[in-house]
């Protein structure tokens, strides 16, 4: 199917048009659309490095949102009202590392590091979280990593519920002017999320039985958060 994607601001200027047509397969998703847009010569560089969102029928969409013939698509660049350099999410939805990585794109970025923590050795992991506290703690951790390592942006998403073998349970992405800051910031972010965010996991066997994995004691207070 052929779909039209509306363009705005710097995307419109770069393309020289307020829209672009792309061809998508049947049962395509927003992630497929981003892949095709990345191949458009005028837009490819911006799609790769900027934290863009797709709107489908005037609603912000996730990477897995299906696209049907006749849908109204729009590629949304960063908003002029001000950008938050930190993004966090804890949810039961499958994680999409490419979308998390796009969130940290920045014109000044010389390096973007994306880490995926995937289920291994067991059929499934079952995650539970104190979601509101986990998101707040993850935001604090990422904000501190941005300040300490000079990062341009940082994002982290953690899945709860059952995560099958080979699928990501956590994704962390950071951007920085140079690779040294990016590697250091990403390493601190994932290490501290694992140690400080109230998230628990249970290893499940093929019958669905399992036991909770023992971890480290919770930190005593704010003074313990800085390594």
C-alpha positions, -999 to +999 in steps of 0.1 A: +000+000+000+010+036-006+007+060+023+013+097+026+032+110+056+028+147+065+059+167+074+064+198+095+091+223+104+126+212+097+114+179+082+093+199+057+122+222+048+146+193+044+122+174+021+111+205+002+075+193+006+049+191+033+044+154+027+061+123+013+047+091-001+061+057+010+052+021+001+044-003+030+035-040+030+002-052+042-001-053+080+027-028+083+035-010+116+048+024+126+083+008+129+080-003+093+072+032+083+102+046+101+124+021+082+110+033+049+114+070+059+150+063+068+156+053+032+143+086+018+174+105+008+163+139+021+150+126+054+172+096+062+198+115+083+172+133+104+152+101+110+183+083+122+194+110+147+163+129+159+138+118+185+109+117+161+074+104+168+047+092+144+011+103+147-015+079+132-050+095+127-039+125+149-028+103+179+008+096+190+016+060+181+040+034+193+064+014+171+039-015+171+009+005+160-006-010+129-011+011+097-041+006+075-048+020+040-063+055+044-047+063+078-035+098+082+002+097+091+024+126+104+061+126+113+065+148+144+098+164+151+108+177+186+084+203+199+094+239+203+079+241+238+111+226+252+125+190+253+130+169+284+164+151+280+152+122+302+125+096+293+114+067+315+087+041+313+077+009+331+049-010+314+037-045+303+041-036+266+069-052+246+100-030+243+113-016+210+150-007+213+150+014+181+122+036+194+141+041+227+172+050+208+154+075+187+143+093+219+179+103+227+188+116+192+204+150+192+222+172+166+252+174+189+255+137+195+286+120+183+277+087+200+245+069+209+247+038+231+218+014+234+218-014+259+193-043+259+189-067+289+173-098+275+159-130+290+184-158+288+187-195+299+151-198+312+118-199+291+104-168+307+111-141+333+082-127+353+088-090+364+069-071+390+074-035+399+063-007+422+057+012+390+052+047+402+083+046+425+104+027+399+097+054+372+105+082+397+138+065+407+147+058+371+142+094+362+164+105+391+191+081+381+190+092+344+190+129+354+221+124+376+238+105+348+231+133+323+246+158+347+276+136+358+287+124+323+276+154+302+250+134+283+227+151+259+198+128+266+190+095+283+160+071+281+152+038+299+122+015+296+115-016+317+089-043+310+068-059+336+049-092+334+062-122+315+091-117+292+099-147+269+134-160+262+154-136+240+131-106+244+143-074+261+132-067+296+150-034+299+164-010+273+187+020+282+198+045+256+220+076+260+236+102+237+267+123+242+291+143+222+318+115+225+318+078+230+336+079+264+308+098+280+281+077+263+296+044+274+302+056+310+267+071+312+250+040+298+269+017+322+261+037+353+224+040+343+218+003+338+238-007+369+219+017+391+185+009+377+192-028+385+204-019+420+180+009+430+146+007+411+120-014+430+116-041+403+117-078+410+120-109+387+110-145+389+125-172+368+099-195+353+103-230+339+084-246+311+056-255+335+053-218+346+067-225+381+096-206+395+112-186+423+120-150+429+156-140+422+175-126+452+192-093+446+208-066+467+192-048+496+174-015+489+195+016+494+191+032+528+185+068+516+194+095+490+230+095+501+234+059+489+223+068+453+256+083+441+283+057+434 
